[in-house]
């Protein structure tokens, strides 16, 4: 789906590897390409397919951009993991990290998902997941590896999901990743949004 036009924040754009938008509000999307309306090299602009995919003689997983003719949905991302390959991982992730200013104490993450023919994997943690993975200045992982959003069922119509995650101490960058972990089905992804949660301004004496 096409996002509204936005004003770029020059200072962050000069530093960040991912383009972000200017806002003093906490509900403005800092991802410019989260609607998946453009692509480059077969991948959504600003994102990359990750996991096991490619040669169909090795794995039947498919990554593609799709649309529903005759509807206003626009373009969206689709990941297909056929049943019988439940130990596969197939995801869509940001190509470059979001750089985190010190005043950002959390991230709000929302996305539209549609899930067809879902088959749960063998482990309880398997499923459709949205992860926020944090690293420090030394490019070391910080803050563990918990899913921000988790779904374990088919969803016939587009459904909105949203949650917030705290930025771990020492984190300076984050990468968002959406996909199927250890489970099978057709996962369709649209309108991925990341919004900053800023520390409250100091109260005046």
N, C-alpha and C positions, 0 to 999 in steps of 0.2 A: 504494500500500500504506500502511496506517495506521501512523504512527510511535508509539513508546511515549510516555507522558506525560513532560513535562520541567519543570524549574523554571527560570523566567526569571531572568536576571541583571539586577537593577534598575538598576545603574549604567550598563551598556551600553544597556539598553532606553531610558533617558532620553536618550541621545545618538544612538543608531543609528537609521537610517531603516528598517532591516530587523530584525525581532525575532531575538534570538539566545538561546542557552541557557547555563546556568551549568555549568561543568565545569572541573575541574583536570586531567582526563584529556585525551589528545589524540585519542581516538577517538569523541567524542560530536559528533553532527551539530549545527552551529550554525544550520542552516536549519530553521525550524519547519514549513514548508509543502512540503518537498521530496517528499512522497509524493503530492501532487496530489489529495488527497481532498476538497478544497473548491474552489469557484470563485466568481468575481465578474465579472459582465458578460461571461460566455463565456470568461473566461481563468482559468487556475489562480490561486488566491489567492497574492499576492506575486510573480507573474510576469506577463510580457506577451509576446504574439506579436510577432515582428518580421520584417521583410523584405517581400517582394512577396506580397501576398495581398489578398483582398477581392472586388472585382467580377469574376465569372467571365468577363466579356467582355474583361477586361484580362489576367488570369492565372487558371489553374485551380487554383492552390495552395489547400490546405485546412488549417486549424488547428482541432483539436477535442479534447475530452476524451472518453475511451472506456473501456470495461470489457469483460471477457470473462465472459459469463453462465455461472454454474455453477462458477466458479473462485474461489479466495481472493485473486486478484491485486488486486482493488479497482480504483480509477480510475487512469488514466494519461493522459499527454499524447500526442497523435498529430499528426504533420506529414506531409502528402502533397504531393509534387512529382511530377506525371506526367512520364513520359519525353518528351523533346522540348523541355523547358524547362530544360535543364541549366545555363544561365547565371543561373538564379534563385538567390536566397538566401532561406531560410525557417528561422527560428530561434525558440527559446523562451529568454527572458532574464529575469534578476531585475529586478523593477520598480524597486527601490531598491538602492543599493550596500551591501555589507558594510563596516562601518568596522573598520579594522585597528589593534588596540592595538600599541604598539611592541614588545612581547615576542613577537609572532607573526612568526616568520621564514619561514614557509611555510604552504601550504594543501594538505591532502589532499582530493582530489576523487574521488568514486566515483558510479556511476550504473548502472542496469540499462537495457539497450537491446535492442530487437528491430527488425530491419530487413528489409523485404520488397521484392522487385523492385528491388534496388539497381542503378543505372546510373551508372557512373563518369563524371565530367565530363571536359572536354578537357584540363584542366591537372593536373599531378601533385599539387598541393596541394588539389585539390577532394576532397570527401568528407563523411562525417559527422564532426563535430568537437565537442569541448567546449573552450571558451576561458575563460581567466581574464584579464580585462582590468583593468589597474591604473591608478589615477590618483593624483596628489598633491593637496596642499591647494588648489592653484590650479585643480583640475579638469583638469590636463594629463595626457595619457597618458604612462606611464613603463613601461620594461621590455620593449618590443617587443610582438609579436603572435603568439606561438607557441601552437599547440594543445596542451592538456594530454592529451587523448585523441583519437585519430584512428582511424576505421574505414572501410575501403573494400571492403566485401563485404556480401552479404545474411547475416542471422543469423536462422535460423528460430525458435529458442527464446530466451527471455529469457537474457541473458548479462551477467555483472557485469564492469565495467571500472573500473580505479582507477589513479591516478597522483598524484604530488605536484608542486607548483610552488613555487619560491622567491619570496618577496615581494621585489620590487625595492627598492633603496634609494630612499627618499623617498616610497614608496607609502603612502597613508593609507586607501584604499578599493579595493574590488574588485567587479566584476560578473561573474557566471558566465553563459555563453551556450552553449546546446546546439542543434544543428540541422544542416541540409544546406547545404553551400556548393558551388555549381556542379554539383551532382549530383542525380539523380532517385531517387525511391523513396518508401516509406512508413516513416517513422521513428517508433518508439514509445519513450517515455521514462518511467521510473519510478524512485522511490527515489533522487533526487538528494541526495547528501550532501556537505557541506563541513566538514572538521575542521581545527582550528588545529594547526600545528606550532610549538611554543613554544621559545624559546631555553632551553638548559639552565641550571639554577640554578648560580650561582657555587659552586665547591668551597670547603669550609671549610678554613682553614689548619691 
